[in-house]
Amino acid sequence: MTALKKRFKSIDTIRGISMAWMIFGHLIDWWTKPESSWVVGIFHSFFDPIGASCFLFISGMSITLSYRKRRSKAKYSPDISMKKERNEYLIRAFLVLLVAFGYNLTVAIGTFDPSFIWAWFILLTIAMSLFLAFPLLYTSKYFRILFSTLLWFFNFIIIDVLNPFQGELGLLGLAFHIFYYPLNLSPILYFFSFFLLGTVIGDLFFEFSLIDIPVKKREFAMRKMIWPLFLIGIGFLIMSVIFMYPSFLSRRTIPWLFYSVGGHFTLIAVLFFVQDLKTINFKKNYRFFYYYSYYSLTVFLLHNVLYFLFLNQLDAFWAIIFSFSGSITIGLILNLVYKKLGAKFSLKIQISLLASSVSTKVEALIMRKR
């Protein structure tokens, strides 16, 4: 059971990279003058895969790994039940959903646009992905791969049917709003498959964590994780960049999906090989992205106060400089916050603790009634 306690540095690093990029992407989008918006387009076109899609992918990995670990502990502990772990997962999803609706309501009030109460900002996408993925966690990895692929396929059919009715008040217009509003964010039918693919890789990480013999551990990692993910990832990247240029730069297209998945697979394979297998021993433990990962939900909510700081005021050069400096400064501040407050400032951790507490109380109440 000791192996199950190990954290994977690669997961924290990728989640931190993804969050840092989203902050940078938002800042440069907010602060750039309209006449210099071409620079925003360049950054978003090439680096978009490490944004929302990557964050959902790594969230799928993380939640699956955590859920499998807790259920594994429940098998050997008389004090923990499987139902409690199930309830904790669902309560956590519900709490994230409440935060998502709180965020959407704030945006709706701030913009005087009630349509944003139901809008696919990434928090709502994560919350709904948690609910949708739960029954699928009991299916095989191959089924989830097939399901995510078919979902992408049918998504492009559905969007072609619903797109002409965007903004209309009829049933099809309502369906478009529910599934796709607005298209430039993270609609569930586009992005749930990233989360679901992440659950598949999360299962591989869990299987890896169960192996106690170092030689077999490394053999499993190389044969079933690193090489397959790296080769598939590189293959997708080459196919999209060389044979689908420039279509892969257009968000929400099939070439973009190949480009994104290829980037995710390649990044996790390389970082897992370097960090978790300790192929390269760094003399210093660099944790800049860890703080972005640890405080990801907190940072996402709080960074919105920077929206009006230089709103549409900076040309291309200064927008890049200030946005990059802002992202670095936030990371340094998070380092100080971590030393002073630790988990108290992490909304993600607090939601997990609250979900665990509520789940325990529910379980105790059920036991008393029996």
NUNU-26266 format. One record per residue (C-alpha): residue number from 1; residue in three letters; chain; z, y, x. Coordinates in steps of 0.001 Angstrom, whole numbers, plus 500000, padded with zeros to 6 digits. Each point is the difference from the previous one (the first is absolute). Layout:
resi/resn/chain/up/north/east
NUM/ALA/A/Z/Y/X
...
//
This chain:
resi/resn/chain/up/north/east
1/MET/A/500000/500000/500000
2/THR/A/500432/502379/502929
3/ALA/A/496239/500343/500395
4/LEU/A/499782/501482/496522
5/LYS/A/502013/503060/501074
6/LYS/A/497365/501138/502489
7/ARG/A/498057/503149/499145
8/PHE/A/496349/500243/500890
9/LYS/A/499313/503101/502051
10/SER/A/496289/499873/499152
11/ILE/A/500729/500467/496275
12/ASP/A/502235/503014/500651
13/THR/A/497454/501480/502403
14/ILE/A/497036/499683/497627
15/ARG/A/501974/501351/497042
16/GLY/A/501112/502915/502187
17/ILE/A/496435/500661/501196
18/SER/A/498773/499913/496413
19/MET/A/502658/502417/498781
20/ALA/A/499496/502361/502963
21/TRP/A/496257/500052/499292
22/MET/A/500557/500692/496292
23/ILE/A/502229/502950/500888
24/PHE/A/497423/501322/502477
25/GLY/A/497208/499422/497471
26/HIS/A/501837/501900/497295
27/LEU/A/500878/502907/502285
28/ILE/A/496467/500472/501296
29/ASP/A/498666/499705/496456
30/TRP/A/502432/502600/498679
31/TRP/A/499834/502497/502844
32/THR/A/496285/500111/500852
33/LYS/A/497843/502859/498735
34/PRO/A/497349/498940/497469
35/GLU/A/497198/501015/502396
36/SER/A/501450/497680/502663
37/SER/A/500472/497032/497677
38/TRP/A/497437/498012/502012
39/VAL/A/502752/499165/502499
40/VAL/A/502074/498488/497194
41/GLY/A/497024/497857/499015
42/ILE/A/499567/498699/503552
43/PHE/A/503637/498976/500393
44/HIS/A/500223/498411/496567
45/SER/A/496704/498138/500354
46/PHE/A/500857/498252/503265
47/PHE/A/503786/499609/499706
48/ASP/A/500378/499435/496262
49/PRO/A/500586/496211/500430
50/ILE/A/503355/500627/501703
51/GLY/A/501151/502088/497040
52/ALA/A/500724/498790/496472
53/SER/A/498158/496677/500263
54/CYS/A/501830/499111/503229
55/PHE/A/503351/501053/498565
56/LEU/A/499465/497760/496980
57/PHE/A/498861/497150/502253
58/ILE/A/503093/500263/502183
59/SER/A/502216/500425/496910
60/GLY/A/498651/496709/498671
61/MET/A/500838/498366/503315
62/SER/A/503487/501489/500155
63/ILE/A/501050/499249/496425
64/THR/A/498747/496417/500217
65/LEU/A/501759/499381/503294
66/SER/A/503236/501478/498630
67/TYR/A/499795/498044/496748
68/ARG/A/499282/496702/501767
69/LYS/A/502925/500559/502373
70/ARG/A/502431/500723/497167
71/ARG/A/498878/496964/498020
72/SER/A/500302/497858/503103
73/LYS/A/503591/501183/500469
74/ALA/A/500735/499291/496341
75/LYS/A/499085/496338/500500
76/TYR/A/502794/499565/502534
77/SER/A/502619/502336/498569
78/PRO/A/502152/499173/496959
79/ASP/A/500714/503716/499546
80/ILE/A/496344/501000/499492
81/SER/A/497806/498826/497120
82/MET/A/496223/499964/499697
83/LYS/A/500279/501996/496772
84/LYS/A/501932/502717/501800
85/GLU/A/497218/500356/502573
86/ARG/A/497410/500117/497234
87/ASN/A/501978/502648/498130
88/GLU/A/500473/502039/503166
89/TYR/A/496239/500022/500628
90/LEU/A/499227/501134/496439
91/ILE/A/502784/502607/499943
92/ARG/A/498702/501434/503272
93/ALA/A/496501/500196/498509
94/PHE/A/501421/501771/496939
95/LEU/A/501898/502512/502159
96/VAL/A/496844/500771/501998
97/LEU/A/498198/500479/496679
98/LEU/A/502647/502535/498914
99/VAL/A/499548/501906/503274
100/ALA/A/496226/499899/499495
101/PHE/A/500217/501451/496509
102/GLY/A/502450/502620/501244
103/TYR/A/497497/500995/502682
104/ASN/A/497102/500046/497525
105/LEU/A/502009/502085/497530
106/THR/A/500792/502516/502751
107/VAL/A/496294/500297/500861
108/ALA/A/499103/500345/496315
109/ILE/A/502516/502823/499553
110/GLY/A/498979/501698/503243
111/THR/A/496308/499958/499132
112/PHE/A/500459/500579/496246
113/ASP/A/497886/496888/499469
114/PRO/A/501678/497287/497859
115/SER/A/497262/497498/500891
116/PHE/A/501726/499517/503376
117/ILE/A/502937/498295/498280
118/TRP/A/497829/496884/500273
119/ALA/A/498118/500398/503274
120/TRP/A/499465/497492/502768
121/PHE/A/501994/501623/502758
122/ILE/A/500959/497294/502464
123/LEU/A/503572/499665/498652
124/LEU/A/498709/498905/496599
125/THR/A/497516/497645/501672
126/ILE/A/502780/498393/502061
127/ALA/A/502278/499609/496965
128/MET/A/497297/498389/497860
129/SER/A/498918/497814/502922
130/LEU/A/503559/498700/500299
131/PHE/A/500000/498966/496347
132/LEU/A/496487/498536/500035
133/ALA/A/500543/498071/503226
134/PHE/A/503236/498324/498967
135/PRO/A/498544/497064/497991
136/LEU/A/497269/499604/502628
137/LEU/A/502596/499455/502739
138/TYR/A/500435/496514/498554
139/THR/A/496325/499159/500505
140/SER/A/498286/498783/503160
141/LYS/A/498695/502319/502702
142/TYR/A/496428/498898/499275
143/PHE/A/500353/500839/496317
144/ARG/A/501236/503502/500839
145/ILE/A/497083/500558/502371
146/LEU/A/497585/498872/497292
147/PHE/A/501756/502111/497359
148/SER/A/499888/503153/502135
149/THR/A/496305/499451/500765
150/LEU/A/499100/499453/496344
151/LEU/A/502058/503048/498993
152/TRP/A/497932/502174/502350
153/PHE/A/496818/498519/498572
154/PHE/A/500958/500616/496381
155/ASN/A/501395/503432/500884
156/PHE/A/496538/501275/500893
157/ILE/A/498663/498723/496678
158/ILE/A/502870/501593/498060
159/ILE/A/499651/503377/501721
160/ASP/A/496267/500078/499257
161/VAL/A/500787/499434/496317
162/LEU/A/502882/502478/499742
163/ASN/A/498890/502824/502319
164/PRO/A/497622/501639/497454
165/PHE/A/502953/500389/497628
166/GLN/A/502214/501844/502496
167/GLY/A/501848/502830/498270
168/GLU/A/499068/498921/496472
169/LEU/A/502597/499423/497281
170/GLY/A/498734/496662/498716
171/LEU/A/501207/496507/500826
172/LEU/A/497771/499639/503054
173/GLY/A/501056/503433/501235
174/LEU/A/503632/498926/499676
175/ALA/A/499208/496776/501872
176/PHE/A/498478/502026/502837
177/HIS/A/503104/502171/500202
178/ILE/A/502324/496980/500045
179/PHE/A/498125/498088/502697
180/TYR/A/498345/502670/502132
181/TYR/A/501437/503496/499545
182/PRO/A/499343/501671/502326
183/LEU/A/497415/498152/502067
184/ASN/A/500825/501854/503228
185/LEU/A/503538/498558/500104
186/SER/A/500984/496294/500001
187/PRO/A/498887/498392/496706
188/ILE/A/501584/496612/499449
189/LEU/A/496773/498021/499557
190/TYR/A/498769/501217/503395
191/PHE/A/503266/499689/501903
192/PHE/A/501969/497073/498557
193/SER/A/497821/497576/501978
194/PHE/A/501214/501582/503254
195/PHE/A/503589/499341/498927
196/LEU/A/499142/496439/498983
197/LEU/A/498271/499255/503307
198/GLY/A/503135/501324/501661
199/THR/A/502064/497371/498168
200/VAL/A/497798/497305/501557
201/ILE/A/500611/501305/503524
202/GLY/A/503681/500434/499136
203/ASP/A/500182/496276/499257
204/LEU/A/498520/499236/503427
205/PHE/A/502662/502177/501614
206/PHE/A/502682/498162/498016
207/GLU/A/498671/496602/501099
208/PHE/A/500013/501276/503577
209/SER/A/503651/501085/499670
210/LEU/A/501048/496491/498932
211/ILE/A/498880/498407/503267
212/ASP/A/502810/499670/502547
213/ILE/A/498171/498461/502988
214/PRO/A/498464/502817/502136
215/VAL/A/496918/498007/501070
216/LYS/A/499158/498974/496437
217/LYS/A/500771/503521/498826
218/ARG/A/497453/501522/502365
219/GLU/A/497442/497283/499230
220/PHE/A/500329/500668/496259
221/ALA/A/499690/503743/500575
222/MET/A/496850/499722/502102
223/ARG/A/498274/497307/497932
224/LYS/A/500827/501066/496426
225/MET/A/500728/503690/500267
226/ILE/A/498706/501993/502954
227/TRP/A/496597/498436/500640
228/PRO/A/498963/499629/496329
229/LEU/A/501148/503518/499088
230/PHE/A/498460/501552/503104
231/LEU/A/496636/498251/499678
232/ILE/A/499714/500672/496268
233/GLY/A/501095/503595/500533
234/ILE/A/497568/500681/502823
235/GLY/A/497242/498257/498057
236/PHE/A/500583/502215/496956
237/LEU/A/500125/503127/502150
238/ILE/A/496745/499156/501791
239/MET/A/498289/499077/496742
240/SER/A/501064/503215/498279
241/VAL/A/499497/502442/502892
242/ILE/A/496726/498635/501388
243/PHE/A/498283/498488/496989
244/MET/A/501403/502196/497234
245/TYR/A/499944/503397/501714
246/PRO/A/500632/502601/498617
247/SER/A/501012/498393/496694
248/PHE/A/503302/498773/501441
249/LEU/A/501140/503630/500223
250/SER/A/499775/500404/496216
251/ARG/A/503322/499193/498399
252/ARG/A/500225/497417/497205
253/THR/A/496746/498262/501002
254/ILE/A/499488/496364/501013
255/PRO/A/499230/500946/503660
256/TRP/A/503209/502085/500017
257/LEU/A/501954/496961/498801
258/PHE/A/498655/497913/502902
259/TYR/A/500781/502850/502403
260/SER/A/503542/500348/498655
261/VAL/A/500885/496296/499940
262/GLY/A/498465/499581/503452
263/GLY/A/502170/502813/501321
264/HIS/A/503159/498575/498410
265/PHE/A/499451/496490/501326
266/THR/A/499092/501184/503496
267/LEU/A/502952/502371/500231
268/ILE/A/502592/497458/498856
269/ALA/A/498572/497318/502312
270/VAL/A/500069/502251/503064
271/LEU/A/503452/501480/499359
272/PHE/A/501514/496621/499134
273/PHE/A/498548/498563/503218
274/VAL/A/501293/502887/502101
275/GLN/A/503352/500789/498360
276/ASP/A/501362/496895/498301
277/LEU/A/498710/497433/502477
278/LYS/A/501085/502412/502758
279/THR/A/496706/499592/501841
280/ILE/A/500593/503419/501526
281/ASN/A/503563/500922/500923
282/PHE/A/500380/503745/499741
283/LYS/A/502640/501504/502252
284/LYS/A/501030/502331/497216
285/ASN/A/500324/499243/496309
286/TYR/A/497779/502550/498246
287/ARG/A/501240/500376/496419
288/PHE/A/498176/503114/498796
289/PHE/A/498131/498128/497259
290/TYR/A/503082/497962/499126
291/TYR/A/501688/503122/498591
292/TYR/A/496945/500760/497883
293/SER/A/500197/496424/498720
294/TYR/A/503754/500053/499391
295/TYR/A/499846/503284/498068
296/SER/A/496524/499473/498500
297/LEU/A/500910/500614/496368
298/THR/A/502287/502917/500831
299/VAL/A/497357/501659/502170
300/PHE/A/497282/499535/497406
301/LEU/A/502069/501827/497391
302/LEU/A/501341/502785/502227
303/HIS/A/496844/500887/501933
304/ASN/A/498548/501518/496820
305/VAL/A/502139/503120/500598
306/LEU/A/497555/500829/502829
307/TYR/A/497124/500360/497529
308/PHE/A/500205/503795/499756
309/LEU/A/500860/500683/503647
310/PHE/A/496414/500719/501139
311/LEU/A/498125/499201/496801
312/ASN/A/496236/500435/500650
313/GLN/A/500723/502434/502885
314/LEU/A/498969/498210/503215
315/ASP/A/496591/499476/501552
316/ALA/A/499010/496569/501330
317/PHE/A/501522/500304/503489
318/TRP/A/503374/501369/498922
319/ALA/A/500177/497663/497008
320/ILE/A/499788/497035/502376
321/ILE/A/502551/501485/502412
322/PHE/A/502523/500979/497330
323/SER/A/499623/496767/498014
324/PHE/A/500419/497868/503112
325/SER/A/502970/502095/501150
326/GLY/A/501537/499741/496540
327/SER/A/499715/496204/500023
328/ILE/A/501584/499787/503468
329/THR/A/502792/502392/499004
330/ILE/A/500805/497952/496903
331/GLY/A/500209/496864/502150
332/LEU/A/502408/501698/502408
333/ILE/A/502139/501265/497118
334/LEU/A/500130/496463/498580
335/ASN/A/501281/498786/503373
336/LEU/A/502911/502447/499789
337/VAL/A/500636/499140/496336
338/TYR/A/500097/496305/500875
339/LYS/A/502702/500615/502610
340/LYS/A/502089/502124/497629
341/LEU/A/499493/498439/496572
342/GLY/A/498339/496621/500515
343/ALA/A/499331/498157/496746
344/LYS/A/501596/502747/497871
345/PHE/A/496828/502099/500241
346/SER/A/497614/497091/499342
347/LEU/A/499083/499902/496313
348/LYS/A/498268/496662/500611
349/ILE/A/503250/498462/501291
350/GLN/A/502066/501580/497238
351/ILE/A/497684/498580/497341
352/SER/A/500360/496545/501574
353/LEU/A/503801/500317/500061
354/LEU/A/500092/501202/496401
355/ALA/A/497698/497180/498882
356/SER/A/502229/497472/501766
357/SER/A/503135/501491/498444
358/VAL/A/498552/500035/496477
359/SER/A/498679/496466/500432
360/THR/A/503431/498775/501117
361/LYS/A/501686/501627/496995
362/VAL/A/497423/498526/497615
363/GLU/A/500544/496559/501510
364/ALA/A/503794/500352/499705
365/LEU/A/499682/501109/496352
366/ILE/A/497820/496987/499195
367/MET/A/502489/497659/501682
368/ARG/A/502920/501451/498006
369/LYS/A/498126/499527/496715
370/ARG/A/499478/496350/500842
//
